[in-house]
Amino acid sequence: MDLRFTPEEIAFRDEVRSFFRTQIPQAIRDKVSAGRHLSKQDFVTAQRILHARGWAVPHWPLHWGGQDWTPVQRYIFNEELQSEAVPPPLPFGAQMVGPVIYTFGTPEQQRRFLPRIANIEDWWCQGFSEPGSGSDLASLKTRAVREGDEYVINGQKTWTTLAQYADWIFVLARTDPAAKKQEGISFILVDMRTPGITVRPIVTIDGGREVNEVFFDDVRVPAENLVGQENKGWDYAKFLLGNERSGIARIGLSKERLRRIKRLARETPDGDGTVWDDPMFRRDVASVEIELKALEMTQLRVVAADARRGAGGKPDPASSILKIKGSELQQATTELLLRVAGPLALPFLPDADDGVLHNEPPIGPDWAATAAPQYFNNRKVSIYGGSNEIQRNIIAKAILGL
């Protein structure tokens, strides 16, 4: 199998890379590279620039704003997006609910939602996880009861990323409590302005408000907002999660972070030299680079298989392999960055008077102040999208036949 890019693919890569470097504001790209929180406007600005170029949702069907790209071109685009520290199009819309709507939604749902998702006129969030229903998502307890032309939803969702910005949420809710737990679940689109919805922040260790709890108290939703068939939502959720896992590897992001780690290690004093002078540190960097290259070759093989198979069909179970190793390598790179920063990665100091953690000025360079928050925040990547333990079970069943 020849995994080298053709001259045409190399030219495409150069076009994409040049666009990202010249059209996406440097200030936004610097935030992404440094691991700082992006504002809502940062996400909107970047996605609308991509949308104007026709690149916000290139994996969608052509008539909904997609591009007729090969799997290799899609791979190159995502690799360069991450390598150049460009904020991706809002994943809850572009990667998650959008494909569900154009695959399983009604024509009216497609006309109503898809153009607005592509241009991020609607901000979407994901209503899947619940207290007690994370990796075992099928045990969810949020209920949706049909009353005439409406569903009445009651329950709670948690870890809802960026729900504070959201206009809409796609919700998995149980519509048949007597059915087997993987059955009797429906996929419903809910306007966040509907009475009865409460969003409560979960403040993370770095002081950010990235995730939230969402409560539904007698929330009335038009029955026309049901996607597909009632009680078939688990099938649509599996479709969505398969797409999500394929993107979680984020090889380009890890490559960009490794380049930054090596540069900073050569600049950061350590004893009589720099961090880079430590042979044990260089060994660990080389080990991560080797594993990342192996993962890149694995992803290219998956891309080549996709190209041979053509469009359609179920997501490749190999996406679980990419998810496991990709998330582990993202965590490994944040650990290396933390080692470079050393004691300079201590931006938080306790206040002796009230015992509350306050965000104090960093004791070192600005880049070091984000090293610890990035490290701790990336502990989650081996959990969301289906924990790595669950992915190993998928591999055992779908690939190894155990």
VOGU-3710 file (C-alpha; in Angstrom, 3 decimals, decimal comma):
1> mdlrftpeei> 0,000/0,000/0,000  1,503/3,346/-1,077  0,698/5,936/1,592  2,601/8,793/-0,047  0,674/11,848/-1,213  0,378/12,462/-4,943  1,607/15,768/-6,455  -2,032/16,901/-6,631  -2,556/16,109/-2,964  0,623/17,975/-2,017
11> afrdevrsff> -0,608/21,013/-3,980  -3,934/20,785/-2,151  -2,115/20,650/1,193  -0,105/23,751/0,300  -3,286/25,615/-0,702  -5,017/24,755/2,562  -1,961/25,611/4,663  -1,533/28,985/2,963  -5,204/29,838/3,486  -5,057/29,041/7,184
21> rtqipqaird> -1,892/31,066/7,690  -3,097/34,135/5,822  -6,858/34,248/6,450  -7,430/33,055/10,023  -6,498/35,862/12,462  -3,138/35,214/14,094  -4,480/36,256/17,490  -7,018/33,413/17,382  -4,424/30,886/16,236  -2,086/31,981/19,023
31> kvsagrhlsk> -4,820/31,329/21,578  -5,364/27,826/20,222  -1,644/27,064/20,215  -1,224/28,292/23,790  -4,221/26,325/25,024  -6,144/29,401/26,093  -9,932/29,611/26,217  -11,537/30,930/23,053  -14,459/33,327/23,226  -17,696/32,611/21,408
41> qdfvtaqril> -16,762/35,304/18,905  -13,414/33,601/18,218  -15,231/30,424/17,178  -17,763/32,343/15,096  -15,105/34,434/13,339  -13,004/31,422/12,365  -15,928/29,294/11,177  -17,453/32,069/9,084  -14,115/32,631/7,348  -14,059/28,922/6,532
51> hargwavphw> -17,709/29,007/5,452  -17,069/31,897/3,062  -14,380/29,744/1,441  -16,734/26,732/1,339  -14,699/24,829/3,919  -16,817/24,926/7,089  -18,469/21,546/6,413  -16,450/19,958/3,591  -17,492/16,418/4,619  -21,200/17,179/4,117
61> plhwggqdwt> -23,102/16,428/0,881  -22,458/18,936/-1,891  -25,975/20,356/-1,883  -25,657/21,217/1,802  -22,339/23,040/1,486  -19,864/20,185/1,327  -16,926/19,600/-0,979  -16,436/16,715/-3,352  -13,165/15,792/-1,700  -11,542/12,397/-1,512
71> pvqryifnee> -10,942/10,801/1,916  -7,279/11,772/1,535  -8,145/15,409/0,932  -10,418/15,399/3,988  -7,569/13,927/6,009  -5,135/16,577/4,751  -7,594/19,363/5,528  -8,117/18,223/9,119  -4,398/17,624/9,628  -3,529/21,146/8,473
81> lqseavpppl> -6,401/22,668/10,478  -4,925/21,194/13,646  -1,282/21,758/12,737  -1,906/25,440/12,031  -3,870/25,888/15,298  -7,120/26,859/13,593  -10,307/26,473/15,683  -12,337/23,683/14,090  -15,917/24,386/13,008  -18,126/23,956/16,068
91> pfgaqmvgpv> -18,126/20,152/16,368  -21,556/19,842/17,978  -23,065/21,234/14,786  -20,649/20,438/11,982  -19,466/16,981/13,085  -22,313/15,699/15,266  -25,896/16,855/14,778  -25,408/18,078/11,197  -24,592/14,619/9,767  -27,420/13,092/11,823
101> iytfgtpeqq> -29,887/15,597/10,358  -28,813/15,203/6,734  -28,762/11,402/7,096  -31,895/10,748/9,170  -33,790/14,064/9,394  -36,839/15,171/7,444  -36,458/17,469/4,422  -37,938/20,284/6,506  -35,380/19,719/9,294  -32,591/19,700/6,738
111> rrflpriani> -33,724/22,978/5,127  -34,292/24,614/8,494  -31,101/23,662/10,324  -28,253/22,702/7,981  -27,492/26,117/6,385  -27,553/27,751/9,824  -25,205/25,116/11,250  -22,701/25,639/8,428  -22,578/29,406/9,003  -22,815/28,984/12,811
121> edwwcqgfse> -25,971/31,064/12,997  -27,174/28,517/15,533  -24,857/27,341/18,302  -25,496/23,692/19,207  -24,592/21,654/22,284  -24,827/17,942/23,059  -27,351/16,511/25,545  -26,095/12,942/26,001  -24,281/12,341/29,323  -26,174/12,296/32,611
131> pgsgsdlasl> -25,212/11,750/36,243  -24,739/7,979/36,311  -24,978/7,642/32,516  -21,679/8,486/30,899  -19,828/5,564/29,345  -22,977/3,480/29,901  -25,008/6,013/27,977  -27,856/3,590/27,273  -28,806/3,742/30,966  -29,938/7,375/30,605
141> ktravregde> -33,024/8,419/32,554  -34,164/11,691/30,942  -37,776/11,107/29,838  -39,731/12,448/26,882  -43,457/11,760/27,024  -45,623/12,326/23,942  -48,633/14,553/24,586  -50,484/15,321/21,365  -48,177/17,263/19,059  -45,512/17,765/21,722
151> yvingqktwt> -42,962/15,894/23,794  -42,644/16,837/27,463  -39,045/16,364/28,605  -37,875/15,953/32,204  -34,384/15,093/33,374  -30,806/16,289/33,600  -27,763/16,319/31,346  -24,214/16,976/32,536  -20,764/17,848/31,145  -22,571/19,788/28,424
161> tlaqyadwif> -19,745/21,637/26,712  -20,301/25,353/25,981  -24,024/25,105/26,728  -23,865/28,681/28,006  -23,597/29,830/24,377  -26,089/27,386/22,871  -29,231/28,192/20,911  -30,126/24,504/20,451  -29,358/21,179/22,086  -29,778/17,674/20,653
171> vlartdpaak> -31,082/15,390/23,376  -31,235/11,660/23,873  -34,354/10,927/25,912  -36,179/7,750/26,867  -39,545/7,520/25,136  -40,330/3,893/25,994  -39,315/3,064/29,576  -40,510/-0,540/29,201  -38,108/-1,332/26,351  -34,619/-2,803/26,576
181> kqegisfilv> -32,233/-0,017/27,602  -30,616/0,326/24,158  -34,107/0,637/22,733  -36,842/3,069/23,617  -34,533/6,091/23,234  -35,280/8,993/20,866  -33,178/11,793/19,374  -34,888/15,188/19,810  -33,866/18,743/18,849  -34,630/21,297/21,556
191> dmrtpgitvr> -34,574/25,101/21,446  -32,553/26,256/24,486  -34,918/29,230/24,909  -37,807/26,904/25,743  -39,290/27,483/29,224  -38,145/24,940/31,777  -34,484/24,716/30,712  -31,839/25,730/33,270  -28,090/25,842/32,561  -25,746/25,710/35,541
201> pivtidggre> -21,957/26,000/35,119  -19,427/23,448/36,319  -16,294/25,514/37,024  -13,143/23,609/36,050  -9,805/23,597/37,863  -8,417/26,397/35,691  -11,358/28,653/36,538  -12,975/28,144/33,134  -16,633/27,512/32,429  -16,322/25,005/29,641
211> vnevffddvr> -18,889/22,479/30,864  -22,347/22,736/32,373  -25,314/20,933/33,828  -28,592/21,290/31,922  -31,944/20,670/33,654  -35,257/19,973/31,900  -38,416/20,626/33,899  -41,598/19,961/31,894  -39,952/21,269/28,725  -42,447/21,157/25,855
221> vpaenlvgqe> -40,961/20,457/22,433  -42,835/20,192/19,112  -43,079/16,569/17,981  -41,752/17,688/14,578  -38,341/18,098/16,293  -37,992/14,324/16,610  -35,198/13,107/14,311  -35,950/9,905/12,451  -38,203/7,380/14,149  -39,319/7,360/17,750
231> nkgwdyakfl> -37,344/4,850/19,876  -34,562/4,606/17,251  -32,360/7,302/18,783  -29,721/4,827/19,943  -28,921/3,995/16,315  -28,491/7,676/15,510  -26,331/8,173/18,613  -24,004/5,335/17,538  -23,734/6,921/14,100  -22,868/10,270/15,700
241> lgnersgiar> -20,315/8,791/18,122  -18,592/6,897/15,312  -18,036/10,200/13,510  -16,873/11,866/16,734  -14,310/9,169/17,584  -12,678/9,356/14,157  -11,795/12,998/14,855  -10,647/12,605/18,452  -7,201/11,253/17,408  -6,181/14,848/16,549
251> iglskerlrr> -2,814/13,868/15,147  -2,188/17,334/13,732  -2,802/18,908/17,141  -0,277/16,588/18,804  2,291/17,274/16,074  1,874/21,034/16,514  2,216/20,695/20,289  5,375/18,596/19,938  6,970/21,245/17,716  6,149/23,832/20,364
261> ikrlaretpd> 7,486/21,623/23,166  10,848/21,186/21,426  11,155/24,912/20,785  10,296/25,851/24,355  12,552/23,140/25,788  15,509/24,655/23,921  14,658/28,093/25,363  13,866/27,165/28,978  16,799/27,198/31,450  17,417/24,103/33,558
271> gdgtvwddpm> 20,493/24,065/35,759  23,536/24,940/33,670  21,755/24,340/30,392  18,217/24,007/29,070  15,474/21,427/29,442  16,400/20,089/26,013  19,909/19,215/27,246  18,439/16,477/29,449  18,878/13,189/27,521  15,986/11,564/29,395
281> frrdvasvei> 13,649/14,344/28,274  14,803/14,005/24,649  14,286/10,238/24,888  10,698/10,731/26,044  10,015/13,252/23,273  11,402/10,810/20,701  9,242/8,009/22,107  6,072/10,103/21,715  7,115/11,155/18,196  7,586/7,513/17,171
291> elkalemtql> 4,175/6,536/18,532  2,596/9,530/16,823  4,136/8,561/13,493  2,806/5,013/13,916  -0,664/6,421/14,653  -0,420/8,660/11,591  0,372/5,614/9,430  -2,590/3,782/10,973  -4,911/6,671/10,193  -3,611/6,851/6,617
301> rvvaadarrg> -4,371/3,142/6,222  -7,908/3,781/7,474  -8,213/6,691/5,025  -6,973/4,471/2,183  -9,520/1,806/3,141  -12,274/4,453/3,178  -11,224/5,561/-0,302  -11,468/1,987/-1,605  -14,797/1,320/0,101  -16,408/4,552/-1,087
311> aggkpdpass> -19,089/6,638/0,570  -21,799/5,216/2,783  -21,913/2,365/5,223  -21,273/2,222/8,910  -18,336/4,022/10,567  -15,161/1,935/10,583  -14,665/0,261/14,002  -10,986/1,155/13,578  -12,068/4,628/14,700  -11,948/3,160/18,213
321> ilkikgselq> -8,242/2,372/17,779  -7,564/5,916/16,607  -9,544/7,300/19,535  -7,618/5,280/22,144  -4,109/5,996/20,924  -4,828/9,546/19,820  -6,214/10,514/23,223  -3,281/8,873/25,019  -0,779/10,803/22,889  -2,600/14,092/23,483
331> qattelllrv> -2,233/13,436/27,190  1,443/12,523/26,753  2,204/15,807/24,959  0,550/17,872/27,689  2,665/16,001/30,244  5,825/16,845/28,285  4,793/20,505/28,154  4,255/20,453/31,919  7,761/19,039/32,382  9,199/21,867/30,308
341> agplalpflp> 7,410/24,447/32,430  8,380/22,796/35,731  7,696/25,068/38,727  6,816/27,907/36,346  3,492/26,105/35,744  2,076/27,293/39,084  -0,361/30,096/38,228  -2,793/29,202/41,042  -2,081/30,123/44,675  -4,434/29,605/47,627
351> daddgvlhne> -5,689/32,653/49,481  -5,038/32,064/53,173  -7,968/34,258/54,212  -10,861/32,531/52,480  -9,351/29,238/51,282  -10,494/29,920/47,718  -8,212/29,408/44,728  -7,552/32,632/42,852  -5,967/33,037/39,450  -2,761/34,825/40,396
361> ppigpdwaat> -0,348/36,353/37,853  1,950/33,648/36,447  5,337/33,315/38,145  7,012/32,714/34,795  6,387/33,341/31,082  2,793/33,464/29,855  3,061/30,147/27,994  3,919/28,328/31,232  0,748/29,553/32,948  -1,396/27,347/30,671
371> aapqyfnnrk> 0,732/24,185/30,982  -0,969/22,853/34,120  -4,537/23,694/32,993  -3,866/21,960/29,646  -2,476/18,911/31,426  -5,462/18,548/33,759  -8,054/19,412/31,108  -6,698/16,748/28,768  -7,348/13,993/31,319  -10,872/14,016/29,876
381> vsiyggsnei> -9,960/13,089/26,295  -9,642/9,388/27,151  -13,190/9,530/28,594  -15,430/11,592/26,291  -16,688/10,178/23,030  -16,829/6,820/24,833  -14,146/5,949/27,378  -11,056/4,094/26,188  -12,198/1,047/28,165  -15,431/0,999/26,158
391> qrniiakail> -13,447/1,392/22,932  -11,410/-1,710/23,800  -14,654/-3,640/24,172  -15,752/-2,391/20,726  -12,440/-3,503/19,216  -12,747/-6,926/20,868  -16,221/-7,469/19,417  -16,126/-5,693/16,041  -12,529/-6,359/14,984  -11,238/-9,367/16,943
401> gl> -14,596/-11,178/17,023  -14,320/-12,000/20,725
//
